[in-house]
Structures are given as C-alpha cells and as structure tokens.
Amino acid sequence: MQVSDRHMTPLRITEQEFYDHMEFCIDMCERNNAVWRIEREDGKAVMCVPIKQSSPIPDEVQEQVEEFKRQFMEENLAS
C-alpha cells in the first residue's frame, strides 16, 4: 500500500488494541506517519496522528532578517 503525505487513510483499531500495542502504534505514527483511528466501544472515535514540527529559525538567521528589515525600513522611510 502506498500512502502519500497529503492523504492518509486512517488505520482502524479498537481502543483496547491501541492500549495493548500503544508503543508500537506511537512509533509507527512518528516514524512512518501512520494515522490511527481509535474506535471506542460506545461508537465514538479519536485519532492518533503525527504532527510535523518545523525546526526553529537559528538566532543568526533571525538576526540577519531583523538587520535587513531595519535597513530596508530606514532606506524606504528616508526617501
């Protein structure tokens, strides 16, 4: 089965199966971008999905952006 990052069909699992294999499910979610639909006995469901995190901008880059912004504003306000 091929799964794209844009559209993932959730893997259905019962709440008890999720609890019994939680470490495996979370590892699959993190490493393989698996999406789990965890179905409860009362018919409700919750999901376990990966969250993509972006790395913070390094301080050096942030400082360069701020300096560029300052210079740009000074040049454009002066004219």
Protein Blocks (a to p, Z undefined) as FASTA:
>chain_A
ZZdfklccdddddfklmmmmmmmmmmmmmmnopacddddfkopacddddddddddddfkl
mmmmmmmmmmmmmmmmmZZ
